[in-house]
Amino acid sequence: MTYSIEQRDEQLVNTTADITYAVMFDRAAQHLVTVTMRIDAITTDSIVAVMPSWSPGSYKIRDYIGWQGNVEVHAVEGATRTPLTFSWRDKASLVVPTRGVSTVEIAYVVYGNERTVRTNHINRNHAFLQPPAVFMYVEGRTQELHHVELFHNAAKWPSVSTALSPVRPGGAPGGGLLLGALNYDILADSPIELGEHAIRSFELRGARHEVALASNHSLDIDWLTQEIQRIVDVEADLFGGLPYDRYVFIIQAYPGVYGGLEHGRSSVNAVDPSTLLDKTKAKELLALLCHEYFHLWNVKRIRPVELGPFDYTREAYTTMLWLAEGMTSYYDDLLAFRCGFLTQEEYLDVLSKEHFARLAKVPGRRRMSVRDSSFLAWVKLYLASPDGNNRFPSYYLKGGILFLLLDLYIIDHTDGKRSLDDGLRALWRAYQATPEKGLTEADVLAAFETATGVQLRDLFMKWLDGVDELPYDDVLQAAGLKLHVAGPQPEAITYGEKRGFVMVPPQLSLGWSVADVMGRVLVRSVEDGGPAQRAGIGIDDEIVAIDGRRVTSTSLLDQFFQLAGRRDVTLDAVCDGRTYQTIIRPDYIETFKLVDVKDITNRQNMIRAVWLRRTI
């Protein structure tokens, strides 16, 4: 099976397609769209139409067919519309007999009321369509052109943002806005945002870019567009140009949402509006944008061999999500630094707190390798139990640290002449030479070794397969750094010229996460080896009292423990309707910080300068 996600808008102008979809939004207020799929040029005795079960980039079976209802199938010959009897082959596939029939229409409704980057969200104000959750495909005909026609009220919803290409030049005469894809893989990879969202455009590096900001708040899209131009410029410089003619940044700013999903010519990024209302919080959004934009090269094009072509009905197992997500997780904060969104001190602080410290709080890093965590992502990361943190590491988190160490290892062993950037560009050249071909682990490591001249295969595979602690200081010392782990550190709150007026006591760790649920405090997770686990506390237990004082909220719980300090505390709790009492002693939270080694050398300064360079 061939596989390609490359498309330029000019390729779709004035095309015709034998597979088309008409999308109606007259029931958007009820979170529904109506889809009519028309299949022309049928030459077989039957066709099979399939609704995908998952979306590439999000490794979880979601069974989108569950959102579909009221399926009707008709033969369409001339002016007649003869109902056809169809049968279900399996949960997501229907078989239509087509002997003597050349055109069939399949009509169905789709429900969408889940606001994530992976799912449909439709209401009276807008529609976000995730194509695998909306559009069925015809088995054996996925490589054909596909057209989508949107029938919406353009006066009410004037903005449409998508990487799908306009078919009618200069507008949309006729029934609706007609968009196209060269094949089903491109259609599935091109989400659509419709509504009254704000749009800004800019030309850079020979390509057109669109920023689409959907929100119920009045946000500064002009500032955001300016920062995105910086991201495009820095990442294009890293790879030596852009692989597209047009790219769409879709940003959804709604309360309580966060996440991103990459696509070949677009990305969807969901954040809380506070990240744009207060620009001191915007670094999180900018790092997310760096991450998802980087994916247009790494994973959409530079990809594990298992990730394209896709079987949309079943899992695509791969041990290589350390490449797809781990390397991207390393580069996102590094690129935020290269863009100037972080100072060097801030970047090192992010590495300390958001990478090293977070991994140290994952007991599962000692129980499962990154490769196995990748292979089992479908039932581990995306279907993780509340105990998951104790059983496996995230290939995002540990994978990112592995690539940080690999980058410094390469720089050190080439005296600053090569870095991970060189290995990354080698992977990009491999894609450009054979874009239809994915990569094996051997391919990736061979490219890294050839591009850098460093023998690293055995070492890196040991890290990928291992569960031992990583050799942080052995690698970091090349850049004159070490990971300092400190015990309890009280913090002084000061005013004026550092005049202190209060000391904040060291933070305590109970080794659990708790949540307020309808006036009760419930335990949501328990860390292996932590105070809660040692005290015999379980997930979903209700915390009732601390030292005889009633607990009614998580904030009150925190206050009681801070007042008690690090001593034995009597805790009353409820499990399955029965009360119990136990003794718990909090630990102090360790702090992680990258600090200079003593007597840093000129060579260590040089290695660090190569690592933390800015090219633009």
GUFIVO-524285 format. One record per residue (C-alpha): x, y, z. Coordinates in steps of 0.5 Angstrom, whole numbers, plus 500, padded with zeros to 3 digits. Layout:
# GUFIVO-524285
XYZ;...
This chain:
# GUFIVO-524285
500500500;503507498;503512503;503520502;501526506;504531502;499536498;499543496;493547495;494548487;494541486;486541488;484547484;478545479;479537481;473532481;472527486;469520486;468520493;465526496;462528503;456533504;456536511;450539514;450543521;443545521;443541528;449544531;445546537;444539539;452537538;450534531;452534524;449530518;454527513;452524506;458520503;457519496;461514492;461514485;464510479;463503483;465497479;465492484;459488487;459490493;463496497;465496505;465503508;469504515;469509520;476509523;477507531;482512532;486518530;494518528;498521534;493519539;494512541;488510544;482506540;476511541;471507537;468513533;462509530;459510537;458517536;455515529;447514528;441513523;445510518;441510511;444507504;441509498;443507490;443514486;442512479;439518475;433521479;432515483;434514490;433507491;434504499;439499499;439493504;446493508;449489513;454490518;461486517;464488524;463494529;465499525;464497518;458496513;457492507;453495501;451490495;452494489;451489483;448494477;449500481;455505480;453511485;451510492;450515498;451513505;448518510;449518517;449523523;455524528;455527535;460531538;460534545;467533547;472539547;479536546;484536540;482529538;475529538;469533535;466539539;459542535;455547538;451553536;457557536;462553532;464546530;471543531;471536526;476531527;476527520;477520523;471521527;467524522;468521515;468514513;472511508;471506502;476500503;481499497;479506495;483511500;488513495;483517491;481524491;476526497;472532497;468535503;463540502;461544508;454547508;454552514;451559515;457563513;454570516;454566522;460562522;465567517;471563519;473556516;480554518;483547515;489544511;484542506;485545500;480550496;477546490;473552487;478558486;476565488;470563493;465558493;459559488;454553489;452550495;457550500;465551501;468545497;475543500;479537498;485532499;489528495;487521499;484519505;490519509;491527508;483528509;484524516;490529518;486535516;482538522;477543521;475549525;468553523;465559527;467566528;474565531;479570529;484569524;491572522;496570516;503572514;508569509;514567511;520562508;516562502;510559505;503562507;501561515;494562518;493563526;486561528;484563535;478560537;475563544;470566548;475571551;478577547;485575547;491578543;492574537;496579534;502578539;501571539;502571531;508575532;511570537;509564532;513567526;519567531;517559532;517558524;523562523;527558528;525551526;525552519;532554520;534548524;531544518;533548512;526550510;519548510;516542507;509545505;506551502;501553507;500551514;494552519;495554527;489552530;489555538;483553542;483557548;477555553;477554561;480547563;483545557;490543555;493539549;496538542;495534536;500534530;498534523;502535516;500542515;496544521;496543529;491544534;493547540;488547546;490552552;486555558;485563556;489565562;495563558;494569554;490573558;497574563;503573558;507571564;504564563;504564556;511560556;507554557;503555550;509557546;513551548;506547546;506551540;514549539;512542540;506541535;510545530;516540531;512534529;510536522;517534521;518529527;513524526;509526521;514525516;520523520;516517523;517510525;516505520;509503523;506510523;504510516;500507512;495506517;490501519;485505522;481500525;486497530;492499534;499501530;504498535;511501535;517501540;519508537;515513541;521515544;523518537;516521535;515524542;521523546;525527542;520532540;519533548;527535548;526540543;520543545;523547551;530547547;526551541;523555546;530557549;532558542;526563540;528567546;522565550;526563555;533565558;538560559;537560567;530559566;531553561;536550566;530551571;525548566;529542565;530541573;523542575;519539569;524534567;529531572;524532578;518530575;521523573;524522580;517522582;515516577;517510581;515506574;521508571;524503575;519498573;518498565;523501559;521506555;521502549;516497552;512504555;512506547;509499545;504499550;502506550;495504548;493501554;498504559;499512557;492513554;488508558;493509565;490507571;490511577;496507579;500507572;505512575;508506579;508502573;511505567;515511565;512516560;516516553;515523553;518525559;523519560;524520552;526527553;531526558;534521554;535525548;538531552;543526555;544524548;545531545;550532550;554526549;555527542;557534543;562532548;565526544;566531538;569537541;563541540;563540532;557536532;550535536;543532536;541537530;546534525;543527527;536530526;537533519;540526517;533523518;530529515;534528509;532520509;525522509;526527503;530521499;524516500;518520503;514513503;518510507;518509515;524508519;526502524;530503530;537501526;535506521;535512526;541510530;545509523;543516521;545519528;552515528;553517520;552524521;556525528;561520527;560518534;559510536;552511540;548505538;550500544;549506549;543509547;539502546;542500553;538507556;532505552;531498554;534499561;530501568;536503572;537510574;540514568;547517568;546524569;552527572;557523568;554526562;552533564;559534567;561535560;557542560;560543567;553542570;551537575;544535578;543538585;538534589;537538596;533536602;528541606;529548604;525554607;524560603;524567605;519572603;522579602;521586601;525592599;532590599;532583600;529584607;525578610;519578614;517571614;519564612;515559608;517552611;519547607;514543602;511537605;510530600;505525602;506521596;499522594;494526590;487528593;481532590;475535592;469531590;462534593;465536600;469530601;477529600;478523596;485520594;486519587;493516587;498513591;506513590;509507591;514507597;511514599;508516606;501515604;503508601;507506608;501508612;496503608;492509605;489507598;486510592;479512593;479513600;476519603;480523608;476525614;480528619;488530621;489529629;482529630;480535626;475535621;478535614;473538609;477541603;484539600;486546602;485545609;488538609;494542606;494547612;493542617;499538615;504544614;502546621;504539624;510539620;514533619;512529625;507523626;500525624;494521626;489520620;482518620;479515613;474511610;474506605;468502602;464505608;468503614;473508618;480506619;485510623;493510621;499514622;502518617;509522617;510526611;517527607;520533605;519535598;526534594;528540590;532539583;537544580;542544575;548547578;555549576;560544577;566546582;572550578;568549571;573549565;574552559;572546555;566545559;564552558;565551550;561545550;555548554;556554549;555549543;549546547;545553548;547556542;542561538;542561531;537566529;
